[in-house]
Amino acid sequence: MQSAWELTQAQWATHLSAERRRLIDEYNAGGCLGFPPTSDHNSIYNIIALGERAGFDLPDQADELLKTPYHKLSVMVALAEGEPVPAEVLSQYPILAERS
């Protein structure tokens, strides 16, 4: 599976939809026991960790971080860590493209 920053927004949405469906099917097949499934990408712990990696000054910029869509945040992290973000993905975030 590719990372979020390697996918366009549309590809990421398709991946999330398929992952959500897989988790629901797995939950239903298991007799619906326990809490309903969630995907790991939206956990607050994951968001905070990504925010720190992207350079957010926490806790001062916590509000801004929590308003940043996960896909954009993952692109910010990839850029901060020197990953080769595809041009097709970068074109969706012109401000980030200018900074890179």
C-alpha positions, 0 to 999 in steps of 0.5 A: 500500500502506498502512503497517503502522500504518494496518492492524489486526494481522489486516490486517497479517498478511494483507498479510505472508502475501501479500507472502511468497507474492509473494516466493516465487513471484518467487524460484521463477520466477527459477530459485531463484538466490541467497538466498531472499527476505525482506521488508524489514520484518524487517531488523535495520537497519529495526527499529533505525531504527524503534526510534530513531524511536519513542524507544527509548534505544539501546543500553540498550533494545535487548532491549526493542526486539527483543522489540517486534512490528513492527506495534506498533513501527510504531504507536509510530513513527506516534504519535511522529511525529504520524500519525493512527493509526486508532482501530481500530488503536489499540484493539489497543494500549490502553497506547499509546492511553492515551499518545496 
